[in-house]
Amino acid sequence: MVDPCGTIALSVVAAAHNEQDNVAELVQQTLAALEPALQHFEIVIVDDGSTDGTLSVLVQLMRRHDRLRVIHMLDTPRRAGEGNGQSAAFWAGIRAARGEVIALIDADLQNDPADIPALLETLADSGADVVQGDRRASRRDSLVRQASSVVARVFRRWLLGDTIHDTGCSLRVLRREAALALPLQFRGMHRFIPLTCRQFGYRVLEQPVRHRPRTAGRSKYGIRNRALVGLIDCFAVRWMRSRRRSVAYKEVDPSGAVSPPATPSTETREKATT
C-alpha cells in the first residue's frame, strides 16, 4: 500500500450505534493493526443516534488519539435505541473521510481490524477497486443468522444475479471513487455495496477474513429486520437498476477535440484493471 507523504492513504470508517463497550477496543485494535504498516491513516467513527454512552466514550478517546475523528449523525429517529441505520452512517463517514482508500468495518468487533492490511495488499496488487471480505470459513453467528444469510443469498442471486458470497460482511476496502459513488443514503443499501460497485463498472474481488462472536452490546438484526426486509430491499435494488442510466460524459473543446471520459465506462475500466 503506497503511503504518500502528506496525504491520508487510508480512512477506516466504522458505524456505531450503542457500542459504548466496544469502541475503545475497536480503536486500539485498529491502531495496533495499521501503525506498523502505514504512517498516514485516520479512523472515522460515526455515532448513529446512540442512546448509551457511545458518544462520550468517543470524545474521551479523541483526546488520547489524534488519528481518531468522530462524526455525530443528526436527525436520527426520536424512538429510543434507533439510529438512521448503517447505510446512512457509512454514507456520512465516507464523505467525512479524507483517505485515498476507505475501509468499512462494523464497530461491534465481530470484524477483525487485523485483516485490513491483507485487504489493502490485495487491492494494490490486483488493481481492483473493491476487495470484499468473506467470513464463511470462520462464521461465528448463531444458526438462525447463518440460515437467514443463506436464504438472502439465494434470493439475491435469483433476483439480482449477485454472485458475491458474503455481501453482508461489512469489512471491505474501496478506492475513494467507488466509495463516493454508492447511494448509501437509502436504508439497507449497505447490504448491496459489492453488487452496486459491479453494476457501476468497478472491479470487485473477494477475500477470506476472520469473524468473531460478539462479546458486548446487542445485535441490531434479527429475522424480522434481516431476512424479510432484505428480500424487500432486493426488489427495490432491482427496480433501481432498471431505472439507472449512464452518466458518463466527455467535454468538447473549441477545436472539436473530445477529452477523455470523465466517468470511465465499464469496458474501459475492465481493460485498465485486467
N, C-alpha and C positions, 0 to 999 in steps of 0.2 A: 504494500500500500504506500503510494507516494505521499509524503507529508511535507508540502512546500512550506518554507519558512514564511511566517507572517500570515498564513491563511489557516482557516479551520478545515482540516481534512475530513473530519467526521463529527456528526452530531448524533448522539444516541437519544432518541425520543421515546419516553415512556408515558403511558396514560395511567393515572392513578385515581381511583375512586374508593375512598375509605380503606386506605392501605397504610395507616399510621404505624403498624408494626412491621412493615416490610420495606418502606422507602429508604431507611438508613442503611440497611443491609444491601439493598439494590445499588445505592451509590458506592458503597465500599467495594462490593464485588466488581462493579464496572470499572472503577479506578484501578483495582488490582489487575484486571484483565487487560486494560488498554495502556496503562502508563509504561510498561516495558516496551511496547511496540510503537506508540505514537506520542508525539510531543504536542501537536495542536489538535485537540479534540475538546468537545463540550458534552455535558449531559443536560438535557432539557426534560424536566418532568412536568407534566400537565396535571394540575389538580382539577378534576372534573366534578364539581359540586359535592365534595366530601363533607360529611356531617360529623366526622370524628376529628381527631387531631392531626390529620394528614398535613394540612397547610402549615400549622405551627411547627411541626417537626421539620418540614422542608425549609422553612425560614431559618431555623436554627442550623440546619445543615449548610445552608448557603454561607453562613458566617464562618464556616470552617473550611469550605471547599470552593475555591474560586472558579472551578470548572463548571459548577452547578448553576443552572438557571431554572427559575420556576415560573410557570405560566398558570394563571388562575382563570378558569372559564367563567364567563358571565352569562346571565340569562338562563341559568340551569333551572329545571323544573322545581316548583315550590314543594312538591311532595318530598318528604324526608327520605333520605337514603337513595335518591335517584339523580344521576347526572345527565348530561346530554348524550352520553354514550361514547364508546371507544372510537368510532369513526370520526365524530366531531372533535374529540380530543387530539387524535392524530393529525387531523386537518390543521388545527391551531398550532400544534407543536412543529409540524413540518414548515409552516410559514414563519414561525419564530426562529427556526434553526438556521445556522449560518454555514453549515458544513457542505462540502462538495459531494459527500456521500452521507446518506441518512440511514441509520439503523433504527428499526422499530422493535420495541420489546414490551412485554407486559410488566407491570410493576409488582406482580404477586409472587415473584421469584420462582415461578414454575419454569420460565425460560432461564437459561444459564448464560450470563454475560461472557463467560469464558469461551463461548462458541463464536463470539463476534470476530475475533482475529482470523479464524479459518474462513468465515464467510467473506470477509474483506479480501483475503488472498485469492479466493476463487473468483470474486468479482473482477479483480485486477488481472489475473492470469487469463481468464476466459474471454474478456471483452464483453461480457454480458452486462445488461442494465439492471437486473434484479437477481439476487440469489435468495431463494425462499427456503426457510427451514422446514425440515421434515422430521417429526417426532415419533414416527410409527415404531421404530425399533426400541424406543425407551419410554413409551407412553405410560404415565403414572396416574391417569384419570380413573374414575370409577367405571364399572362395566356399563352403566347406564349412559354415561357421557361418551364412552367409546362407541357404543351401539348407535347413539344418535348421530355421531360423526360419520359412521359408515353409511347410514341412511341418507344423510345430507349429501355425501359424496356421490352416491348413486344418482340422486336427483339432479345434482349439478352437471354430472356427465350427460345425463339424458336430455335435460332441458337446454344446457348451455354449451355442451361439448367441452367442458372443463376437465382437463386431464391431470391437473395438479393433485398430488396425492394427499397433501395436508394443508389445504388453504386456510384452515383455522389456526395454524401456528402463527403467532404474532411476531416471532423472531425472523427478521429478514433485513437485508441491506439493499438499498436502492440508490442509483445515481440521482442527483438532485432533480434533474429534468423530469425523470419518471415520477418521482415522488410528488412534485408540484402539479403534475397532470391529473392526479387522482381526484375524482369527485367525492371526497370523503365528507362533504357537508351533508350528505344524505345518510340517514341512520341505517346501519347494517352493512354499509359498503366495505368496511374493513375485511369482511369475510371473502370479498371478491378482488382483493388487491392484485394477486398474481394474474388472475384471469383478465382483469381490466388492463393491466400493463401489456399483456399479449395482444389484446384487441387494439390497443393504441400503437402496436408495432414494436414494442420493446422486447428484447430477448430475455427470457426468464429461465433460470436454472434452479434445480432443487438440490439440497444438500442435507444429509442427516445432522440433527442436533439433539442435544440432551433434553429430557423433560423430567421435571422434579415434582413431587407431591407438594401441595400447598400446606404450609405449616402454620400460617397465621392469617387472620382475616377470613372472609366468607366469599365463596364463589358467587359471581354475578349472573351465572347462566344455569338454566335447568331445561327440562323437556319443553315446557311451555314457551320460553323465550329463546330456545335454541333450535329445536327441530322444526316446529310449526312455523315460527317466524322466519327461519332460514329458508323454508320452502316458498313462503310468500315472496321473500326477497328475490328468489331465483326468477320468479315470473316478472318481477319489477326490472331486474337487470336484463332479462331477455327483451322486454319492451324497450328499454333504454337503448340496447344495442341496435334494435331495428330502426330507431329514430336518429342514431348518430350519423353525422355527416363529416366528411373530411374538412379540416380547417387549414390544410397545407396551402401555402401561397408563395409567390415569387414577386419581387419588385422589379419593375422595368425602368431603366434609366433613359435619359433623353435620346441616346443613340439607338435605342430599341433593344439593347442587350438586356438579358434577363439574369438576375443574380441567382445564386444557389437557393434552394428551398429553405424557407425559414423554419418549417416544420418537416423533417425528413419523412418520406413515405415509408411504409412497411418494407417494401422491396429494397429501397436504398439502405435502410438501417440493417436489414439482414445481410446484405452484401458486405457491409462495413464490419460486421461482427462475426462472420463465419470464415 
